């Protein structure tokens, strides 16, 4: 499935490198990410729809529904098909050793780790 993953990753990388961000810029980036994830992450899309939260109804990042931690243990919450992921990272296995986390691009993962 072709989509604008490269574009949104570039936008987010640039955003993460900003020295200062005001509330308006943060909200705009969060809403852009929410729209992308709601479109290309089907489990997240269903989760949001069940709560009546869509890119058409959410106007502030506070209204984006938070996914329960257990969902990460049972679902592939990714906008990229898992077979396209560069690397698979294992969780610590403290509660369930059979769970795997995934990331698509190592430079993006590295940047997010450095930022916070």
Rosetta blueprint (number, residue, H / E / L):
1 X L
2 X L
3 X L
4 X L
5 X H
6 X H
7 X H
8 X H
9 X H
10 X H
11 X H
12 X H
13 X H
14 X H
15 X H
16 X H
17 X L
18 X L
19 X L
20 X L
21 X L
22 X L
23 X H
24 X H
25 X H
26 X H
27 X H
28 X H
29 X H
30 X H
31 X H
32 X H
33 X H
34 X H
35 X H
36 X H
37 X H
38 X H
39 X H
40 X H
41 X L
42 X H
43 X H
44 X H
45 X H
46 X H
47 X H
48 X H
49 X H
50 X H
51 X L
52 X L
53 X L
54 X L
55 X L
56 X L
57 X L
58 X L
59 X L
60 X L
61 X H
62 X H
63 X H
64 X L
65 X L
66 X L
67 X L
68 X L
69 X H
70 X H
71 X H
72 X H
73 X H
74 X H
75 X L
76 X L
77 X L
78 X L
79 X L
80 X L
81 X L
82 X H
83 X H
84 X H
85 X L
86 X L
87 X E
88 X E
89 X E
90 X E
91 X L
92 X L
93 X L
94 X L
95 X L
96 X L
97 X L
98 X L
99 X L
100 X E
101 X E
102 X E
103 X E
104 X L
105 X L
106 X H
107 X H
108 X H
109 X H
110 X H
111 X H
112 X H
113 X H
114 X H
115 X H
116 X L
